[in-house]
Amino acid sequence: MSAPNWTNPETIALHAGWRADPTTGSVAVPIHQTTSFQFQDTGHAARLFGLAEMGNIYTRIMNPTVDVLEKRVAAMEGGVASLALGSGQAATSFAVLNLCEAGDNIVSSTDLYGGTWNLFANTLKQFGIEVRFVDPADPENFAKATDARTRCWYAETLPNPKLQVFPIAEVAALGRKIGVPLIMDNTAAPVLCKPLQHGAAIVMHSTTKWIGGHGTSIGGIVVDGGNFDWEAHAERFPTLNKPDPSYHGAVWTQAVKPLGPIAYIIRMRVILLRDLGAPLAPMNAFLTLQGLETLPLRIERHCSNALRVAAFLAQHPAVEKVIHPSLMDGEAKRRADAYLKGGYGSLMGIELKGGKEAGQRFIEALKMFYHVANIGDARSLAIHPATTTHSQLDEQEQAASGVTPGYIRLSIGIEHIDDILADLDQALAAATGPSLKAAAE
Ligand SMILES: *Cc1c(COP(=O)(O)O)cnc(C)c1O
């Protein structure tokens, strides 16, 4: 059955990539909890291994439950195909390793998730891959740091803690001029932003966050936009344009041409997933699909609640500063309005007047908000990044990434707004010492 070409995320989230099971009629996506798949005959087996025909072989490489999630997220982002992985970190690693060999480099925004920062600043060095960090305030910085061995540019749509939206179209356009693809981590802005429409070549998500949405499953996904000409810049992309000795000399830009512009994502599946592992488990794909089905609806509530919380905290006497795109001005606000449609996201930073100690008292006084190292859950969450998520960065690196000692990160959930505001209000009262209270009055 050929599916209609939906463009509305509400419909895509429920219908893309699946109708009903052809043998049982099952409407919910079945959990194919199996490692392997029976071949029809020896010819069928040979065609699958030779990529003459696409089909299930072994769950490390592909699985029908995971396949539905891959199709649905690809449709939601407007890409041609995607690859689900066991975590967002695996997705970032694969997105880069798919293009880089030892001696190559990439250019990345400094505004990154802590785990990505560590991967880029330390672990990729082990593989001989250099990451050049640049300030995204000026898009030209990406071009300036680029040379003949630069394989891609990397950034996050809505990076915390600064929450300054990345200039996707500006940077992507500069890259396309010299044949460098932009990879966007869109974890914090699903539905709100479609980086591929703004010129990005590849999008990744930690599905652990908003897409899963219920704090049940770690997962990641890489979406191929199918909009980048890897062949036109063949010398920059040897992994896609040189014969691959591990696949009887296949040249990926040629080998899969009949299947569409999917050289990047196919190579990631049949080489990196084959050799490095890190598949998403079928059960986790199922749970992530359950989350995805209501994602657009949840995002609406996440955003409307966050808008109310930002306004409430901005006028609260115990709060020094609120960091949320809705409250920004100048270029930061212009970028937020240009790239986020339908809301400003549900991440927020606050600095309390009492600094680090007040911050810790505040977190301990929260009764409904969970104190966890997660974001994007349907529940409201809070954490103190300097002593947790960003504690492996030294002070300079923390400052560069926007983490000040008193910064508290909130991820606003979909509870009733009255209960969210009440919990924040009582925790602020508890955190605010008598002197501060007097000062505020
Ligand atoms: C959480 C997160 C990741 C890493 O994802 P995991 O699923 O935890 O491995 C990457 N990027 C961003 C923006 C994240 O929030």
PDBQT file of the ligand as one rigid body, heavy atoms in Angstrom, charges set to zero:
ROOT
HETATM    1  C1  LIG A 501      20.761  13.519  25.749  1.00  0.00    +0.000 C 
HETATM    2  C2  LIG A 501      21.337  14.186  24.570  1.00  0.00    +0.000 A 
HETATM    3  C3  LIG A 501      22.246  13.526  23.745  1.00  0.00    +0.000 A 
HETATM    4  C4  LIG A 501      22.734  12.122  24.045  1.00  0.00    +0.000 C 
HETATM    5  O1  LIG A 501      21.663  11.224  23.979  1.00  0.00    +0.000 OA
HETATM    6  P1  LIG A 501      21.595   9.859  24.831  1.00  0.00    +0.000 P 
HETATM    7  O2  LIG A 501      20.332   9.256  24.331  1.00  0.00    +0.000 OA
HETATM    8  O3  LIG A 501      21.562  10.234  26.279  1.00  0.00    +0.000 OA
HETATM    9  O4  LIG A 501      22.805   9.070  24.493  1.00  0.00    +0.000 OA
HETATM   10  C5  LIG A 501      22.741  14.195  22.642  1.00  0.00    +0.000 A 
HETATM   11  N1  LIG A 501      22.361  15.454  22.364  1.00  0.00    +0.000 NA
HETATM   12  C6  LIG A 501      21.483  16.127  23.142  1.00  0.00    +0.000 A 
HETATM   13  C7  LIG A 501      21.100  17.520  22.785  1.00  0.00    +0.000 C 
HETATM   14  C8  LIG A 501      20.946  15.519  24.278  1.00  0.00    +0.000 A 
HETATM   15  O5  LIG A 501      20.095  16.183  25.042  1.00  0.00    +0.000 OA
ENDROOT
TORSDOF 0
